[in-house]
Amino acid sequence: MNLIEKLQNKMASLSKSERKVAQVVLADPQAVIHKSIARLAALAEVSEPTVNRFCRTLGAKGYPDFKLQLAQSLVEGTPFVSRHVEEGDTTLALSHKIFESSMAALNTAQKHLDLAALESVIDAVGSATKISFFGLGASASVAHDAQNKFLRFDTPVMFSDDILMQRMAAINAGAGDVIIFISHTGRTKALCEIATIARKTQATVIGITASPSPLADICTLVLSTQVPENTDIYMPMASRLAQLVLIDILITGYTLQRGPDFQHKLRLIKDSLRDSRFKKT
């Protein structure tokens, strides 16, 4: 359900002042995207705090987040390509749209990031005796990237995008193992089944996924990007970028947690790879 549909469904339950804001929004949602909070409050004849309360009622963090969700609700886009790209767009237009939507998605992911959950995940990864990254489809590339980055460290790490291999690894998991499931929707049945198997062991099961979702409900810890992207219809773009950024944050947190001696070891690894490249000219 997009923001406009949610607003229409909630209209009856809104307060009198919030309904006044809703009426202005529904009358011309395209115009509201370009209005300041002060201007919207004036048009609705309410206070700015009322507008902020209205935004939170609809699940937005504030007015900027509300406008972003409103804009995403209005853009239908071209199915299977990108929600923001439309038929007939020039190369300049489509490139601007994809860059802008990606930056907006990262901004949204940053605002919604649960720092307490992030710290718990970094602690779990830092104390792990083995780390596994599981993903299917588009999320498999993110899981593979995570494995490539963690291979620099001395903790054993594996990646799998094969359901049978994931199932066997989950069954054999034990105390000290950390299994990270990556899925934008959190609704992939096979991943949910494997996560359920992993939870029956003593392993720590982490989801980089939507919350709420079936996968999130199964996991021990969840990092949610909260990127409003419908990957059932459109090619996943912004959501994958947010997942990759979360992996980079985990890598950095893990590295800092290990201390200066560990960072010195990473420099030695970098130095050992220096001869594998041609020198800069």
N, C-alpha and C positions, 0 to 999 in steps of 0.2 A: 504494500500500500504506500503510494507516494504522499507527500505532505498535503497536497490539495485534497486528495481523497480522505486523508485522516482528518483534515479540518472540517470537511463536509459532514463526516460521521460524528464528530465531537460537538458540532454546533449547538445542539440542544443542552449539552451538559456544561457549556461555558457560562461564566458569569455575565451579567448585563453589560458591563464595560468591555469584557473580552469579546463579546459578540459584536460590539461596535467595531472593534479592530478587525475581526474576521470578515465582516461585511465589506470593509474597505479593501481588504486583501483579495477577496473573491471577486469583487467588482472589476479589478484590473490588476491581477497578480504580476503581469509583466512590468507595469509601472512601479510597483512596490519594490522590485529588485533594485531600482535606482534611487530610492528615497532614503533619507536619513531617518533615524528613529524619532527625531524631533518632528520631522515633517509628517510621518505616519501618525504620530500621536495627535498632532494638530488636526489632521484630516478626520480622524476617528473621534475627536473631541474627548480624549482621555489623557492621562499623564504618561510620561515615559516609563515609570515603573510598571504601569499597567501593561504596556507593550512588552516589556521584558517578562512579566509574569505570563502573558499570553504565549510568548515563545517557549517558555519552559513547560507550559501545559501541553504543548505539542511535541515535547521531547527534544527541543533544541537547547543548546547550552546558553544561548543568548541571541541577540538580534543578528549579528553577522552570520552565525551558524544557521539561523532561520532563513536568511536571504539565500544562503548557499543551497539549502535543501529545497527552497522554493524554486530557484533557478533550475535545479536538476529535475524537478517535477514537471517543468514546462518544456524541457528539451526531450523530444522523442528520439531524434537521431536515426541512423541507419542500422537496422538490426544486423547482428553478427559482425559489425565493424567497430563502431564506437557510439556511445549514447549521444555524444555532442556533435558528431559529424553528420551532415545532411547531404542528400543528393544534390549535385551541382556545386558543391563547395570547391573553391579554388585551392591550389596547393598552399598558398599563403593562409587562407582561412582555416583549412583543416589543421595545419601545423600550429597556428595560434590557439585553436580550440583545444587540441590535445595537450599542449604545454600548459595552458591555463587551467584546464580541468585536473591535470596531474598535480599542479602546485596547490590547487584548492583542496584536493583530496589529502595531500600530505599535511596541509594545515589543519584539516578536520581531524586526521589521525592523531596529530600532536595534541590537540585540545582535549581529545577523549581518552588519551593514554592514562591507564591506571598505574600510577607510580608505585603503589604498594605491591601490586601484582608483579610489576616489572622487577622490583628489587627481590621478590621471592623467587622469581624465575632465574635471575642472575645467581642467587645463592645456590639454587638447586643445580644449575649447570656447573657452577664452580666446584661443587663437592661431588659431582658425578664420577663414577668409575668407568662409565661408558655412555655415550650420547648417540641417539639414533634420530634421524630425520625422515619422516614418512610424508609423502604427498602423492597425489594422483592428478593426471591431466595437467592443467596450467600450473597448479601449485607444485607439481613435481620439480619444475625448473628452479623454484625458490628453495625447495628442500635440498636439491643438488648443489646450489650455490652455497647454502649453509655448510654442507659437508666440506666443500672445497676450502672454505675459510677456516673451519675448525681443524682441518688436517695439519695446520701449522703448529698445533698444540700437541701436548704429550698425552692428552686424554683420548683413548680409542673412540673413533667416530665412524658411523656408517650411514649410508643413504639407501633408500629403496623406494621404487615406484611400482614394485611388483606385489600384488595382493598376497600371493602365497608366501613369498619371502617375508613380507611384513607380519603375516600371521604366525609363522614359525618363530621369528624374532621376538614377537610379543609373548608367545607361550614360554619361551626360554628366558625372559627377562627376570631380573631379581632385584634385591636390595642394592641400591647404588646406581642402578640404571635409570637414565632419563630418556624418555621417548617423546619427541616433539612432533605432533601432527599438524600439518599445514593445510588449511582449507578455507577459502574465502566464505563460502556459504555455510559450512558446518553441517551440511545435509547429505553428504556422500555416504551412502549406506555402508559400503565396504570399510571405509575408515572408521565409522562409528562402531562397527562390529569388532574391528581389530583393537580399537581403543578400549572397548569393554573387556576384551581378553587381557589386555595389558593391566587394567585396573585390578584384576583378580590376582595379580602378582604383587610383589612389594616395590615395583618400579614407580617412579614419579612420572605421571602422564600430563604433558603440557600441550595445550592447543593454541595455535596462532590462527584464530578463526572468529567468526561472527558470534556475538553474544547479545541475546540468547540464541541458542541453536542446539540441536541434538548432540553434536560433538562437544560443545562447551559444557553441557550438563554432565557429560561423562568424565571430563578431564579433572585432574587434581588442581591445576592452575591454568588460567586462561589469559592470553594477551589478545585483546580485540582492537582491530584497526578502526572499526566503525565507519568504514568508507561505504557510502550508499551507492553501490554499483550493482546492477542487476546482471549477473553473469549467466543467468538462464537464457538471456536474449542477446546480450552484447559481449563482444570480445573483452576478456578481463585485461585492463590496462592499469588504471590508477590503483586498484586493489593490490596488484602484484608489486607495484612500486612501494606501497606502504608496508607490505610484508618484508620486502628486501631491506627497507630502512630498519624495521624491528630487528631483523637478523644482525644488522650492523651494530645496533645498540647493544644487543646481547654479547656480541664479540668484544666490543669495547669495554663493557662492564666486566666481562670475564677476565680480560687482559689486565685491567686496573686492579681487580681483586687479587690477582696472583702476585702483584708487587713488582718492584724494580728488577730483581734478579730474573724474573720470567721475561720481562720486556727486553732485557739484555740478550736472552736466548733467541727471541724473535729477531733481533738485529743480526745475530749470527746466521740465522736461517736466510734472511734477506741477502746477506753478504755472500752466502754460499751459492745463491742463484744468480748473482750478478754476471757471471761469465756466460750465462745462457742467452744473453741478449747482446745484440750489436751495440757498440758505444754510440752515444749521441754525437751527431756531426754539427 
